[in-house]
Amino acid sequence: MRYTPFGTTGMRVSRLGLGSMTFSRKLDADAAARVIHEAIDHGVNLIDTADSYGQSEQYIGKALDPATRSKVFLATKVFLAHTEDPDTKRNSAANITRAVEDSLSNLRTDYLDLYQLHHPDPDTPIDETLAALDGLIKQGKVRHVGCSNHYAWQIAYTNAVAADRGLPELVSVQYDYSLLRRVVEVDLEPYCRMFNLASMIYSPLAGGLLTGKYQRGAPPSKDTRAAMPMYRQMLAGLESDAVHDTIDRLRPIAQGLDLSLNQLAVLWLLGKPWVTTVLVGGAHSEHFTSLYDVADRELESQVVEELDELTADRTAVPYWNQPFRFAPGMAGQRVLPASPGTPPQTPPGVPPQVPPTAGS
Ligand SMILES: NC(=O)c1ccc[n+]([C@@H]2O[C@H](COP(=O)([O-])OP(=O)(O)OC[C@H]3O[C@@H](n4cnc5c(N)ncnc54)[C@H](OP(=O)(O)O)[C@@H]3O)[C@@H](O)[C@H]2O)c1
């Protein structure tokens, strides 16, 4: 396993991090514990979870004894409403202060190494969010704060306000990045490089498309992510000839290097020096371990360049995991289109939003 600085924090993290979104959805507590310990045995020292990943926080808390906990960096996120108030805003002080207590209790720990805003919250003034996060850092409950699914301008604005008010800046961002989804290279990734934010990559296999297991023109088999209604955005990929054409061109390159497609996809990400850590996900232990097996391997730079060229058109795919609002009076519910094809209602000045998948 290789390690790298986590932005400006002083932490050194493994370049493969453990993603836990499937815990309690695909992996029961025992299987999740096995996956956690296998990750640690392979040198992974960063575990990512979220309040919205089912029982994931609880499973992690149960699997880690105090000695093991001190060896890993724990990162979680606030997304759900944690108060009785049905109008609770996601990143409000009231919600964040309750949410962090819930996460600490679920994870059976006194502190979180990284606390992330899972999505931007257009309904809470950023000063309020930052002041709440500042309080958590001062109380020792949180060491660093980060975000995910933010545009570069949203982080730039947040951190400018933070610098102006003497409040904590966001040190990291999680984004969707893979050989099939390279839109972040347009501005989020250069922004992170310029300001030394840690880049945490999620969905490195585009949710499983980059395993090559989905066949062109065939419906996904029912045990796969693409068959789950909450991941309906994957269907667009399955129905796209361009996606299948790209995968077909990647296959022989992987074979020529004696790698499986998923290994090639992750090694391409690790070949990008600005990528801090790639969050690996899986529904079975082997999905994770097959990636640890190649964690020390490096692709030659001309292979990285070949893959860059082969997937150059994938920088033009739109973001799909967009900021969105809670419906008024429906804490925890997302504003979804009234009927397929009808855009969600948004106030003037707010870009129309694609309904995202639940809890990702
Ligand atoms: N911040 C955010 O908004 C956000 C969003 C998404 C994820 N994340 C984080 O990033 C982590 C990883 O994301 P991800 O799960 O989307 O990653 P991913 O690697 O793109 O997708 C993982 C899924 O692909 C399939 N898969 C993986 N390896 C396979 C193999 N060898 N053979 C066949 N199928 C395989 C499995 O799904 P099936 O077997 O079910 O098909 C698995 O659950 C998450 O756990 C979470 O921590 C964050």
The ligand as an ORCA input file, in Angstrom:
! r2SCAN-3c Opt
* xyz 0 1
  N     -19.816     11.231     -1.522
  C     -20.707     10.598     -2.257
  O     -21.727     11.148     -2.670
  C     -20.440      9.155     -2.604
  C     -21.205      8.528     -3.607
  C     -20.915      7.199     -3.901
  C     -19.926      6.518     -3.198
  N     -19.214      7.153     -2.220
  C     -18.144      6.444     -1.473
  O     -17.279      5.785     -2.374
  C     -17.264      4.382     -2.096
  C     -17.106      3.626     -3.384
  O     -18.136      4.007     -4.295
  P     -18.878      2.922     -5.175
  O     -19.385      1.816     -4.329
  O     -19.845      3.660     -6.036
  O     -17.634      2.355     -6.050
  P     -17.545      1.561     -7.407
  O     -16.263      0.823     -7.306
  O     -17.719      2.457     -8.573
  O     -18.754      0.543     -7.403
  C     -18.739     -0.553     -6.519
  C     -19.754     -1.596     -6.984
  O     -19.345     -2.174     -8.240
  C     -19.603     -3.586     -8.204
  N     -18.296     -4.256     -8.235
  C     -17.141     -3.811     -7.664
  N     -16.146     -4.680     -7.920
  C     -16.655     -5.672     -8.645
  C     -16.120     -6.860     -9.232
  N     -14.825     -7.187     -9.086
  N     -16.957     -7.662     -9.941
  C     -18.256     -7.336    -10.104
  N     -18.826     -6.229     -9.573
  C     -18.035     -5.403     -8.856
  C     -20.347     -3.875     -6.914
  O     -21.737     -3.659     -7.117
  P     -22.808     -4.837     -7.388
  O     -22.122     -6.152     -7.174
  O     -23.894     -4.568     -6.430
  O     -23.229     -4.633     -8.812
  C     -19.839     -2.763     -6.026
  O     -20.654     -2.485     -4.915
  C     -18.572      4.128     -1.347
  O     -18.522      2.981     -0.556
  C     -18.670      5.383     -0.525
  O     -17.828      5.290      0.617
  C     -19.448      8.455     -1.935
*
